[in-house]
Amino acid sequence: MFKIAVLASTNGTDLQAIIDEMKAGKMPGIELAIVASNKQNCYALERAKEQGYKTAFIDPKGKTREEFDKEMATVLEKEKIDLVVLVGYMRILSTEFVRKFKNKIINVHPALIPKYCGPSFFGANVHEAVLAAKEKETGMTIHYVDEGVDTGKIILQKTCSVTPDDTVDSLKAKVQALEKKWYTEVIRNFAKG
């Protein structure tokens, strides 16, 4: 069994896409072993709990990034995780954590890297920047996580058009549709080796 862990800090819409594919039998040989978060009340944890998946909240209060990540790593190692999947995970991982799970951490970024990436490009900020620059296309990037922020090797990029009447919300919806479709595909490919 190929075991994945999802780390999330937000609503977990991409997590739901993964769960839906699993329930539809489209992810054979893949187990969602745990959904873990740094936010006690994030909807991704609720979503996972409601559907019978194991969850873990790790409290970041009073801990350095390294201490927090060490605790997270212990939880993931106990589950014998093969792949760490970031879904709206709003923390920058420590070098030690990245090295411990080298080439086993992937992230989906709501824009085309390297044009719109880095510490200030997350959430609505990304879509606002794309609209402000009057881009004709945007998209999503699935990449390996390394010691930088959005600097890991790109695994897959998919694009969608930006129209003059697009808003932050409509752009977010277009990009999330790409994420839901392609993130599960990338996970399946990892499981196949």
C-alpha positions as CSV (number, residue, x, y, z in Angstrom):
1,M,0.0,0.0,0.0
2,F,1.3,3.5,-1.0
3,K,0.7,5.7,2.0
4,I,0.1,9.5,1.7
5,A,-0.2,12.2,4.3
6,V,-2.0,15.4,3.5
7,L,-0.8,18.6,5.4
8,A,-3.3,21.3,5.3
9,S,-4.1,24.7,6.9
10,T,-7.2,25.8,5.0
11,N,-10.4,24.4,3.6
12,G,-8.9,21.4,1.9
13,T,-10.8,21.5,-1.4
14,D,-7.9,19.6,-3.1
15,L,-8.1,17.1,-0.2
16,Q,-11.8,16.5,-1.0
17,A,-10.8,15.8,-4.6
18,I,-8.3,13.2,-3.4
19,I,-11.0,11.6,-1.1
20,D,-13.6,11.6,-3.9
21,E,-11.2,9.8,-6.2
22,M,-10.4,7.3,-3.5
23,K,-14.0,6.6,-2.8
24,A,-14.7,6.2,-6.5
25,G,-12.0,3.5,-6.6
26,K,-9.8,5.6,-8.9
27,M,-6.8,5.5,-6.6
28,P,-6.1,1.8,-6.1
29,G,-3.2,0.8,-3.9
30,I,-3.1,4.3,-2.3
31,E,-4.1,5.0,1.3
32,L,-4.7,8.4,2.8
33,A,-3.0,7.5,6.1
34,I,-3.4,10.8,7.9
35,V,-4.4,14.5,7.5
36,A,-2.4,16.7,9.7
37,S,-2.6,20.5,10.4
38,N,-1.1,23.4,12.3
39,K,-4.6,24.9,12.6
40,Q,-6.9,23.3,15.1
41,N,-10.1,24.5,13.4
42,C,-9.1,24.2,9.8
43,Y,-11.9,22.8,7.7
44,A,-9.6,20.2,6.1
45,L,-9.3,18.4,9.4
46,E,-13.1,18.5,9.9
47,R,-13.6,17.3,6.3
48,A,-11.2,14.3,6.9
49,K,-12.7,13.4,10.3
50,E,-16.3,13.5,9.0
51,Q,-15.2,11.0,6.3
52,G,-13.5,8.6,8.6
53,Y,-9.8,9.5,8.0
54,K,-7.2,9.8,10.8
55,T,-6.3,13.4,11.7
56,A,-3.7,15.1,13.8
57,F,-3.5,18.7,15.0
58,I,0.0,19.8,16.0
59,D,0.0,23.0,18.0
60,P,2.7,25.4,16.8
61,K,2.4,27.7,19.8
62,G,5.7,28.3,21.6
63,K,7.7,26.1,19.2
64,T,10.4,27.0,16.7
65,R,9.8,25.9,13.1
66,E,12.3,23.1,13.7
67,E,10.6,21.9,16.8
68,F,7.2,21.9,15.2
69,D,8.5,20.1,12.1
70,K,10.3,17.5,14.2
71,E,6.9,16.7,15.9
72,M,5.2,16.6,12.5
73,A,7.9,14.3,11.1
74,T,7.4,11.9,14.1
75,V,3.7,11.7,13.4
76,L,4.3,11.0,9.7
77,E,7.1,8.4,10.3
78,K,4.8,6.5,12.7
79,E,2.3,6.2,9.8
80,K,5.1,5.0,7.4
81,I,4.3,7.7,4.9
82,D,5.5,7.4,1.3
83,L,4.5,10.8,0.0
84,V,3.7,14.1,1.8
85,V,1.0,16.1,-0.1
86,L,0.7,19.8,0.8
87,V,-2.8,21.2,0.3
88,G,-3.1,24.9,1.3
89,Y,-0.4,24.3,4.0
90,M,0.5,27.7,5.2
91,R,3.9,27.0,6.8
92,I,7.3,27.1,5.3
93,L,9.0,23.7,6.0
94,S,12.3,23.5,7.8
95,T,15.4,22.3,6.0
96,E,15.6,19.3,8.3
97,F,12.0,18.3,7.5
98,V,12.6,18.7,3.7
99,R,15.8,16.6,3.9
100,K,14.1,13.9,6.0
101,F,11.4,13.5,3.3
102,K,13.7,14.3,0.3
103,N,11.8,14.0,-3.0
104,K,8.7,12.8,-1.1
105,I,7.0,16.2,-0.5
106,I,4.8,17.8,-3.2
107,N,2.9,21.0,-3.3
108,V,0.3,22.5,-5.6
109,H,0.7,26.2,-6.3
110,P,-2.2,28.3,-7.6
111,A,-0.1,30.0,-10.4
112,L,2.5,29.3,-13.0
113,I,6.0,29.1,-11.4
114,P,8.4,30.9,-11.7
115,K,6.3,33.9,-12.7
116,Y,4.1,34.2,-9.6
117,C,5.7,32.4,-6.7
118,G,7.6,32.9,-3.4
119,P,6.7,33.9,0.1
120,S,4.2,36.6,-0.8
121,F,2.3,34.7,-3.5
122,F,-0.4,32.6,-1.8
123,G,-4.2,32.6,-1.7
124,A,-6.0,35.6,-3.2
125,N,-2.6,37.5,-3.6
126,V,-1.6,35.3,-6.5
127,H,-4.9,35.9,-8.4
128,E,-4.8,39.6,-7.7
129,A,-1.3,39.8,-9.1
130,V,-2.2,37.9,-12.2
131,L,-5.2,40.2,-12.8
132,A,-3.2,43.3,-12.1
133,A,-0.6,42.3,-14.7
134,K,-3.3,41.7,-17.2
135,E,-2.1,38.2,-18.0
136,K,-3.8,36.2,-20.7
137,E,-3.3,32.9,-19.0
138,T,-2.6,31.5,-15.5
139,G,-2.8,28.0,-14.1
140,M,-1.4,25.8,-11.5
141,T,2.0,24.2,-10.8
142,I,2.6,20.9,-9.0
143,H,6.2,20.8,-7.8
144,Y,8.6,19.0,-5.4
145,V,9.2,20.9,-2.1
146,D,12.8,21.8,-1.5
147,E,14.4,24.2,1.1
148,G,13.2,27.3,-0.8
149,V,9.7,28.7,-1.3
150,D,8.2,27.4,-4.5
151,T,11.7,26.6,-5.9
152,G,11.4,22.8,-6.1
153,K,11.6,21.0,-9.4
154,I,8.3,21.4,-11.4
155,I,6.4,18.1,-11.9
156,L,3.4,19.4,-13.9
157,Q,1.9,22.7,-15.0
158,K,-1.5,23.2,-16.5
159,T,-2.9,26.5,-17.8
160,C,-6.3,28.2,-18.2
161,S,-7.2,31.5,-19.8
162,V,-7.7,34.8,-18.1
163,T,-10.6,36.8,-19.5
164,P,-11.2,40.5,-19.1
165,D,-14.3,39.8,-16.9
166,D,-12.4,37.5,-14.6
167,T,-12.3,38.3,-10.9
168,V,-10.2,36.9,-8.1
169,D,-13.0,34.5,-7.3
170,S,-13.6,33.3,-10.9
171,L,-9.8,32.9,-11.4
172,K,-9.5,30.9,-8.2
173,A,-12.3,28.6,-9.3
174,K,-10.7,28.0,-12.7
175,V,-7.3,27.2,-11.1
176,Q,-8.9,25.0,-8.4
177,A,-10.6,23.0,-11.1
178,L,-7.2,22.3,-12.6
179,E,-5.7,21.4,-9.2
180,K,-8.5,18.9,-8.4
181,K,-8.1,17.2,-11.8
182,W,-4.3,17.0,-11.9
183,Y,-3.1,16.7,-8.3
184,T,-4.8,13.2,-8.0
185,E,-3.2,12.2,-11.3
186,V,0.3,13.2,-10.0
187,I,-0.3,11.2,-6.8
188,R,-1.3,8.1,-8.8
189,N,1.9,8.4,-10.9
190,F,4.0,8.6,-7.7
191,A,2.2,5.4,-6.4
192,K,3.1,3.7,-9.7
193,G,6.7,4.6,-9.2
